[in-house]
Structure formats: structure tokens, C-alpha cells
């Protein structure tokens, strides 16, 4: 066992929570910070088609402004979690928000590709805010409110993504595109000020030394894996570049795992991650990440395709955002429900219930695509299931890991969701690109393609249900 793990006995019992007298403020501020950072997912969506014009580059090069955020988030999340456990979660959380603000300012000043990629990389590096916020809640929020608090924080990932699209679309329609990033910077500064004012530093520290070799190894492995997944459709899935990236990812991650098992202060304690409850929850998180993102790939395209295709609705991007927004609100509304079910029957049952609801939502989506209200209903049902599941995941993780490893464990869980969304984007992209019909001389996804992706989302939810069933049973937490 690693020395960090051996030290758990000294750090697993937190000191008196300094925020116990103001838990509502702590929960609200951390959830706001989570929503703020998750806005970065959809902030750029309204201007993606015009990025080549804005940045004076080609569409293929402009796509790196999106890919850079994904890669940076994957690398930064586990590193931020470990640093938070070692040096203070609030301190690292503020640093992460600072990266988001810096990235937003750089993007607001950008007029070419290179600074925009730097900006989006900085914005992606702030992704550790949500798992850090969950960990701060574990250390500072009274036990009887912890379930609902962590569920709300976990749901903020989906809420920010859902609310960011209509907000960004409305802003772009009425102002210069740079205003998107100035607004993001302002919201980030507000979030940092609120954290300083309302959120205390966690009293729990793991100590130890940072693992730079482990950080570099995990970063290199994830970059190879996610770059291959995200660019496979563009470069060719059987091309030497993509196959080489996958092979490199397998080798690097295998060597990284061997190093983490041997070092005294690992970046990720693999002995903890292979505990059945942690392993099964992380596996379910990958599948849920896949299922969650499938909706985001299908509904906007159905809404924006011309009505003359026979299966499109011909709506603008603002309408797309307004149709998707209720799903984010439903996710947040389900946070207290998820907590109640977990208290009564255990988070495993909540996770399984969420999988059933998500499968039902995608099942409805295969037949309800003909009007705005149908798509709102489908996205809301799926959002309900995701809200239940995402609320249960932190509870399952925190029940199985020492308090001193909370941030690192939650960060790894968040990373697993990101891997799922990346795979979902790649797989759905292949389906939508190959199942097409001709419209005015242009190949557009067919109705069957959309139905296939929705069916895949339902299948992923069923797989998540089966994986969740493997999680060891536990008594409901008080």
C-alpha cells in the first residue's frame, strides 16, 4: 500500500467544518462555480461555423479551438484533484477559476488561431472545479445536507452545458462575438469573489509529494487516446496516425499504471480505484457520459435541418438552446430527489433508477422527433435520469475512498464521464456521416441515422444499468 494510503488514518476524520453555520451559502456558491466552468462546453458553439472567418484560418484548423478544451480538461482534472488533496481544495479551485478567467480574457482579445487555442486550453484546464467543489462539500457541509449538495454540484456539469447554448446564441445575435468571452471572464471573476467570501478552506489534507512522472504519464496517455478518438473521423480510423495514437496510449497508460503502483506518492492511488464500488461506478460513469452526449449530438441537428428534408424543423440556434435548456433545469431539480432516494435505498439504487429513466427517454426519442414539444419532452426525460445518476455517483465514490483522497477520486470519476462523451461524439459522428440522404445536392443525416444514435443512447443506458447492478450493495447512508 502507498504511503499516502497509509496516512489515511491520520486525515480521514475531518476537523469541525468551518462552514457548518453557512452551508446554504457554501452549496450555492460552489454550484454557481460549477455552472460557470461548465459553460465553457457550449460557449463557443454558436460561433463554430464562423470561426474560420473570425480567426482567418481553415475549418480544419479552427476545429482545434474545440479540441484543445477537451484535451486540456482531461489532463487538468486528475491533476487538480491531487493538488487539492495535498495543498487545499479551495486554493486549487480558485486557481482553476483563475485559469478560466485568464483564458476568457485571452479569447476576448484574440483575432487569430494561435491565441484562441491558448485561450481555449486555459478554459479547459479549469474543469477540476466540479470535483473539487464536491470534495469541499464533503469536508465542510453537515452530513444531513451532503447528499443533496453533492448531487447539485454534480448536476451543474449538465446545467452549465444546457444553459450556455441559449445564452451564448442570444449574446452572439445582439453583440460582437468577443462579448461571449468578456462575459465569461466577468462571470468567472464573480464566481471567484463569491468563493473567497463564502467558502472556507477544507480542513482535510493528504500531505505527501506531488507525482510529476505520474502527471506527465497520465497526460501523455490521455492526450494520445482522446486525440485519436476526437480526430479519428477526420484523419481516418484506420490511418497510421490514429492507430499509432491508440497504440501509444495503450503503451503509455500501461507504463503509467506500473509506475503508479510502485511510487510512494502516486497521482492516482490505483489500489483504491480497483475497489469494486469505485471501479464499477467509474465504468458506469463512462457509459453515462456516452448516453448524455448522444442527446446533445442529435437534437440540435434535428432542430436546425431544413423542414424540406422531411425530418428537420428548420429552427435557428437560439431555438435550439431554448429547447435544450429545460434538460439542464431538470437535472438540477432532480438533485434533492436523487439525495432522498439515496438516503432511503442507497446510491446504487439511485444510479440504477437514473439508467432506467435515461433509457426510457432515448426510447421515446426514437419516435418523438416531429415537433418542438416532443424534443423538449425527450430532453427533459433524459435530463431527469442524468440528474438522478450524476447525483448518485459522488455518493458512491465518497463512500468507498478515504476522506484524504476525495478530490482525486472525484476528479477521476469526472474524467471517466469525459471519456464517455468523447467516445459518444466519435461513434455518433460516424453514424451520422454514413447514414445520409441527399438534400439539394448535399448529404445530410437521415432520420434513420438520428433514430440509430438515440437507440445507441438507450442501449448505453441499459449497459450502465447492468454495470450499476454489479456495485456492491451498501446500507443507506444516514
Secondary structure, DSSP 4 states (H G I P E B T S, - for coil): --HHHHTHHHHSS----TTGGGHHHHHHHHHHHHHHHHGGGTTTGGGGGGHHHHHTS-HHHHTHHHHHHHHHHHHHHHHHHHHHHHH-HHHHHHHHHHHHHHHHHHHHT--SHHHHHHHHHHHHGGGGHHHHHHHHHHHHS-HHHHHHHHHHHHHHHHHHHHHHHHHHHHHHHHS-THHHHHHHHHHHHHHHHHHHHH-PPPS----S---HHHHHHHHHHHHHHHHHHHHHHHH-TTSHHHHHHHHHHHHHHHHHHHHHHHSSS-SS-HHHHTSHHHHHHHHHHHHHHHHHHHHHHHHHHHHHS-GGGSS-----HHHHHHHHHHHHHHHHHHHHHHHHHHHHH-HHHHHHHHHHHHHHHHHHHTT--SSHHHHHHHHHHHHHHHHHHHHHHHHHHHTTS-GGGHHHHHHHHHHHHHHHHHHHHHHHHHHHHHSEEEETTEEEE-HHHHHHHHHHHHHHHHHHHHHHHTSPP-PPP-
